[in-house]
Amino acid sequence: VQCHQNNGPVTPDMSCWIDQSTVTNILVDDKPLTVRDLVPVLEATIEVTDWCILGLKLGLPDHQLDTIRRDGYDEADRKRKMTLKWMDTGVASWSSLVEALKSPLINKNGVAEQITKDHPRI
């Protein structure tokens, strides 16, 4: 973390305030995810049981989720298809996944924290 006041790193003797809305972008890798990231994303979100709410929080439109619901073999298959559809948008990233997981509807803060540790911004 850099301090804009002295243009250097924050040291233990300094106070620092961080706007919570930007913390994820600072801490988590935000490069676009691709199909190569499918297994790590599915593993990271194994505790998320409501794939449809997750899809909504990730920005997928309801009509796409309805199609996935109708065409999916089972819940695991629907979650996989939803994740692939999200990755196809070109805006899928670890940081957007963390934000979705932290939303009150999903409330998987522990999962979000683990992703932050496992996929830090470089």
C-alpha positions as a Markdown table, in Angstrom:
| # | Residue | x | y | z |
|---|---|---|---|---|
| 1 | Val | 0.0 | 0.0 | 0.0 |
| 2 | Gln | 1.3 | 3.4 | -0.9 |
| 3 | Cys | 0.6 | 6.6 | 0.9 |
| 4 | His | -0.3 | 9.6 | -1.3 |
| 5 | Gln | 0.9 | 12.1 | 1.3 |
| 6 | Asn | 4.5 | 11.1 | 1.2 |
| 7 | Asn | 4.5 | 9.1 | -2.0 |
| 8 | Gly | 6.0 | 6.1 | -0.3 |
| 9 | Pro | 5.0 | 2.9 | 1.6 |
| 10 | Val | 2.9 | 3.0 | 4.6 |
| 11 | Thr | 4.9 | 2.3 | 7.8 |
| 12 | Pro | 3.7 | 1.1 | 11.2 |
| 13 | Asp | 4.0 | 4.6 | 12.7 |
| 14 | Met | 1.6 | 6.1 | 10.1 |
| 15 | Ser | -2.2 | 6.1 | 10.2 |
| 16 | Cys | -4.0 | 5.0 | 7.1 |
| 17 | Trp | -7.6 | 5.1 | 6.0 |
| 18 | Ile | -8.8 | 2.9 | 3.2 |
| 19 | Asp | -12.1 | 3.3 | 1.4 |
| 20 | Gln | -13.7 | -0.2 | 1.7 |
| 21 | Ser | -15.1 | 0.0 | -1.8 |
| 22 | Thr | -11.6 | -0.1 | -3.3 |
| 23 | Val | -10.0 | -2.7 | -1.0 |
| 24 | Thr | -10.8 | -5.6 | -3.2 |
| 25 | Asn | -9.2 | -4.0 | -6.3 |
| 26 | Ile | -6.1 | -3.3 | -4.3 |
| 27 | Leu | -5.7 | -6.8 | -2.8 |
| 28 | Val | -7.0 | -9.2 | -5.4 |
| 29 | Asp | -5.8 | -10.0 | -8.9 |
| 30 | Asp | -8.2 | -8.4 | -11.3 |
| 31 | Lys | -6.9 | -9.7 | -14.6 |
| 32 | Pro | -9.6 | -11.3 | -16.7 |
| 33 | Leu | -10.4 | -15.0 | -16.0 |
| 34 | Thr | -10.7 | -17.5 | -18.8 |
| 35 | Val | -11.8 | -21.1 | -19.2 |
| 36 | Arg | -8.4 | -22.1 | -18.0 |
| 37 | Asp | -9.4 | -20.7 | -14.6 |
| 38 | Leu | -12.7 | -22.7 | -14.5 |
| 39 | Val | -11.5 | -25.4 | -12.1 |
| 40 | Pro | -9.8 | -23.0 | -9.6 |
| 41 | Val | -13.0 | -20.8 | -9.6 |
| 42 | Leu | -15.2 | -23.8 | -9.0 |
| 43 | Glu | -12.9 | -25.1 | -6.3 |
| 44 | Ala | -12.9 | -21.7 | -4.6 |
| 45 | Thr | -16.7 | -21.4 | -4.7 |
| 46 | Ile | -17.5 | -24.9 | -3.6 |
| 47 | Glu | -19.3 | -23.6 | -0.5 |
| 48 | Val | -21.6 | -21.5 | -2.6 |
| 49 | Thr | -24.8 | -23.5 | -3.1 |
| 50 | Asp | -27.0 | -20.9 | -4.8 |
| 51 | Trp | -25.3 | -20.6 | -8.2 |
| 52 | Cys | -28.2 | -18.5 | -9.6 |
| 53 | Ile | -27.8 | -15.7 | -7.0 |
| 54 | Leu | -24.0 | -15.8 | -7.6 |
| 55 | Gly | -24.7 | -15.4 | -11.3 |
| 56 | Leu | -26.9 | -12.4 | -10.7 |
| 57 | Lys | -24.3 | -10.8 | -8.4 |
| 58 | Leu | -21.7 | -11.4 | -11.1 |
| 59 | Gly | -23.8 | -9.5 | -13.6 |
| 60 | Leu | -25.4 | -12.3 | -15.7 |
| 61 | Pro | -28.9 | -11.4 | -17.0 |
| 62 | Asp | -31.8 | -13.4 | -15.6 |
| 63 | His | -32.7 | -14.8 | -19.1 |
| 64 | Gln | -29.3 | -16.5 | -19.3 |
| 65 | Leu | -29.7 | -17.9 | -15.9 |
| 66 | Asp | -33.1 | -19.2 | -16.8 |
| 67 | Thr | -31.6 | -21.0 | -19.8 |
| 68 | Ile | -28.9 | -22.5 | -17.6 |
| 69 | Arg | -31.5 | -23.6 | -15.1 |
| 70 | Arg | -33.6 | -25.3 | -17.8 |
| 71 | Asp | -30.7 | -26.9 | -19.7 |
| 72 | Gly | -28.5 | -28.0 | -16.8 |
| 73 | Tyr | -28.2 | -31.6 | -15.8 |
| 74 | Asp | -27.9 | -31.0 | -12.1 |
| 75 | Glu | -26.9 | -28.2 | -9.7 |
| 76 | Ala | -23.1 | -28.8 | -10.2 |
| 77 | Asp | -23.6 | -28.7 | -14.0 |
| 78 | Arg | -25.6 | -25.5 | -13.7 |
| 79 | Lys | -23.0 | -23.8 | -11.6 |
| 80 | Arg | -20.3 | -24.9 | -14.1 |
| 81 | Lys | -22.3 | -23.5 | -17.0 |
| 82 | Met | -23.0 | -20.2 | -15.1 |
| 83 | Thr | -19.3 | -19.8 | -14.4 |
| 84 | Leu | -18.4 | -20.4 | -18.0 |
| 85 | Lys | -21.0 | -17.9 | -19.2 |
| 86 | Trp | -19.6 | -15.3 | -16.7 |
| 87 | Met | -16.1 | -16.0 | -18.0 |
| 88 | Asp | -17.3 | -15.4 | -21.6 |
| 89 | Thr | -18.3 | -11.9 | -20.7 |
| 90 | Gly | -14.7 | -10.8 | -20.6 |
| 91 | Val | -15.1 | -9.0 | -17.3 |
| 92 | Ala | -14.7 | -12.0 | -15.0 |
| 93 | Ser | -12.0 | -11.5 | -12.4 |
| 94 | Trp | -11.0 | -12.7 | -9.0 |
| 95 | Ser | -11.8 | -9.3 | -7.7 |
| 96 | Ser | -15.4 | -9.2 | -9.1 |
| 97 | Leu | -15.9 | -12.8 | -7.7 |
| 98 | Val | -14.7 | -11.6 | -4.2 |
| 99 | Glu | -17.2 | -8.7 | -4.3 |
| 100 | Ala | -20.0 | -11.0 | -5.3 |
| 101 | Leu | -19.2 | -13.4 | -2.5 |
| 102 | Lys | -19.1 | -10.6 | 0.1 |
| 103 | Ser | -22.6 | -9.4 | -0.9 |
| 104 | Pro | -25.3 | -9.8 | 1.8 |
| 105 | Leu | -27.2 | -12.2 | -0.5 |
| 106 | Ile | -24.3 | -14.6 | -0.6 |
| 107 | Asn | -22.5 | -13.8 | 2.6 |
| 108 | Lys | -19.4 | -15.9 | 2.0 |
| 109 | Asn | -16.8 | -13.6 | 3.5 |
| 110 | Gly | -14.5 | -16.4 | 4.6 |
| 111 | Val | -14.4 | -17.7 | 1.0 |
| 112 | Ala | -13.8 | -14.2 | -0.2 |
| 113 | Glu | -10.9 | -13.8 | 2.2 |
| 114 | Gln | -9.4 | -17.1 | 1.1 |
| 115 | Ile | -9.5 | -16.0 | -2.5 |
| 116 | Thr | -7.8 | -12.8 | -1.5 |
| 117 | Lys | -5.0 | -14.8 | 0.0 |
| 118 | Asp | -4.7 | -17.3 | -2.8 |
| 119 | His | -4.9 | -14.8 | -5.7 |
| 120 | Pro | -3.2 | -11.6 | -4.5 |
| 121 | Arg | -2.7 | -8.7 | -6.9 |
| 122 | Ile | 0.9 | -8.7 | -8.2 |
